[in-house]
Amino acid sequence: MVDNEKKASTAETIWNDIKDRNIDMFALSGAKVSDYCKPVEIDPSRCFLLFKASAVLPALEAAVAGKYDIEIADRYIIVSKAKGKFGV
């Protein structure tokens, strides 16, 4: 028996974890990360997101605080697994 299932990349795992998280955007209740961000395949070890409004950055940071690191580069928000206290 051959296992044909592809293992999800780190980027896919991060997206699957954050896409349905609630975020506080423009005082609208029920907003989710997937309403304002779309994943783009660039680096399988980090999740690159295109975003509709720059205001999503602080809302996303609050939604994933402690579990993921957020940075912005060019036109992408980059989400990666949080490093430990000392960068490890």
Contact map, one row per residue, 1 for C-alpha under 8 A:
1110000000000000000000000000000000000000000000000000000000000000000000000000000000000000
1111000000000000000000000000000000000000000000000000000000000000000000000000000000000000
1111100000000000000000000000000000000000000000000000000000000000000000000000000000000000
0111110000000000000000000000000000000000000000000000000000000000000000000000000000000000
0011111000000000000000000000000000000000000000000000000000000000000000000000000000000000
0001111100000000000000000000000000000000000000000000000000000000000000000000000000000000
0000111110000000000000000000000000000000000000000000000000000000000000000000000000000000
0000011111111000000000000000000000000000000000000000000000000000000000000000000000000000
0000001111111000000000000000000000000000000110000000000000000000000000000000000000000000
0000000111111100000000000000000000000000000111100000000000000000000000000000000000000000
0000000111111110000000000000000000000000101111110000000000000000000000000000000100000000
0000000111111111000000000000000000000000000100100000000000000000000000000000000000000000
0000000111111111100000000000000000000000000000000000000000000000000000000000000000000000
0000000001111111110000000000000000000000000001100000000000000000000000000000001110000000
0000000000111111111000000000000000000010000000100000000000000000000000000000000000000000
0000000000011111111100000000000000000000000000000000000000000000000000000000000000000000
0000000000001111111110000000000000000000000000000000000000000000000000000000000000000000
0000000000000111111110000000000010000000000000000000000000000001000000000000000000000000
0000000000000011111110000000000111000000000000000000000000000000000000000000000000000000
0000000000000001111111000000000111000000000000000000000000000000000000000000000000000000
0000000000000000111111100000000110000000000000000000000000000010000000000000000000000000
0000000000000000000111110000011110000000000000000000000000000010000000000000000000000000
0000000000000000000011111000011110000000000000000000000000110110000000000000000000000000
0000000000000000000001111111101000000000000000000000000000100000000000000000000000000000
0000000000000000000000111111101000000000000000000000001100100000000000000000000000000000
0000000000000000000000011111000000000000000000000000000000000000000000000000000000000000
0000000000000000000000011111100000000000000000000000000000000000000000000000000000000000
0000000000000000000000011111111000000000000000000000000000000000000000000000000000000000
0000000000000000000000011011111000000000000000000000000000000000000000000000000000000000
0000000000000000000001100001111100000000000000000000000000000000000000000000000000000000
0000000000000000000001111001111110100000000000000000000000000000000000000000000000000000
0000000000000000001111100000011111110000000000000000000000000000000000000000000000000000
0000000000000000011111100000001111111000000000000000000000010000000000000000000000000000
0000000000000000001100000000000111111100000000000000000000000000000000000000000000000000
0000000000000000000000000000001111111000000000000000000000000000000000000000000000000000
0000000000000000000000000000000111111100000000000011100100000000000000000000000000000000
0000000000000000000000000000000011111110000000001111000000000000000000000000000000000000
0000000000000000000000000000000001011111000000001110000000000000000000000000000000000000
0000000000000010000000000000000000001111100000111100000000000000000000000000000000000000
0000000000000000000000000000000000000111110000111100000000000000000000000000000000000000
0000000000100000000000000000000000000011111100110000000000000000000000000000000000000000
0000000000000000000000000000000000000001111100110000000000000000000000000000000000000000
0000000000100000000000000000000000000000111111110000000000000000000000000000000000000000
0000000011110000000000000000000000000000111111100000000000000000000000000000000000000000
0000000011100000000000000000000000000000001111100000000000000000000000000000000100000000
0000000001100100000000000000000000000000001111110000000000000000000000000000011110000000
0000000001110110000000000000000000000011111111111000000000000000000000000000011100000000
0000000000100000000000000000000000000011111001111100000000000000000000000001111000000000
0000000000000000000000000000000000001111000000111110000000000000000000000001111000000000
0000000000000000000000000000000000001111000000011111000000000000000000000011100000000000
0000000000000000000000000000000000011100000000001111110100000000000000000011100000000000
0000000000000000000000000000000000011000000000000111110100000000000000000000000000000000
0000000000000000000000000000000000010000000000000011111100000000000000000000000000000000
0000000000000000000000000000000000000000000000000011111110000000000000000000000000000000
0000000000000000000000001000000000000000000000000000111111100000000000000000000000000000
0000000000000000000000001000000000010000000000000011111111110000000000000000000000000000
0000000000000000000000000000000000000000000000000000011111111000000000000000100000000000
0000000000000000000000000000000000000000000000000000001111111100000000000000000000000000
0000000000000000000000111000000000000000000000000000001111111110000000000000000000000000
0000000000000000000000100000000010000000000000000000000111111111000000000000000000000000
0000000000000000000000000000000000000000000000000000000011111111100011000000000000000000
0000000000000000000000100000000000000000000000000000000001111111100000000000000000000000
0000000000000000000011100000000000000000000000000000000000111111100000000000000000000000
0000000000000000010000000000000000000000000000000000000000011111111110000000000000000000
0000000000000000000000000000000000000000000000000000000000001111111110000000000000000000
0000000000000000000000000000000000000000000000000000000000000001111110000000000001000000
0000000000000000000000000000000000000000000000000000000000000001111110000000000011000000
0000000000000000000000000000000000000000000000000000000000000001111111000000001111000000
0000000000000000000000000000000000000000000000000000000000001001111111100000001111100000
0000000000000000000000000000000000000000000000000000000000001000000111110000111100000000
0000000000000000000000000000000000000000000000000000000000000000000011111000111000000000
0000000000000000000000000000000000000000000000000000000000000000000001111111110000000000
0000000000000000000000000000000000000000000000000000000000000000000000111111110000000000
0000000000000000000000000000000000000000000000000000000000000000000000011111000000000000
0000000000000000000000000000000000000000000000000110000000000000000000011111100000000000
0000000000000000000000000000000000000000000000011110000000000000000000011111110000000000
0000000000000000000000000000000000000000000000011110000010000000000001111011111000000000
0000000000000000000000000000000000000000000001111000000000000000000001111001111100000000
0000000000000100000000000000000000000000000001111000000000000000000111100000111110000000
0000000000100100000000000000000000000000000011100000000000000000000111000000011111000000
0000000000000100000000000000000000000000000001000000000000000000001110000000001111100000
0000000000000000000000000000000000000000000000000000000000000000011110000000000111110000
0000000000000000000000000000000000000000000000000000000000000000000010000000000011111111
0000000000000000000000000000000000000000000000000000000000000000000000000000000001111111
0000000000000000000000000000000000000000000000000000000000000000000000000000000000111111
0000000000000000000000000000000000000000000000000000000000000000000000000000000000111111
0000000000000000000000000000000000000000000000000000000000000000000000000000000000111111
0000000000000000000000000000000000000000000000000000000000000000000000000000000000111111
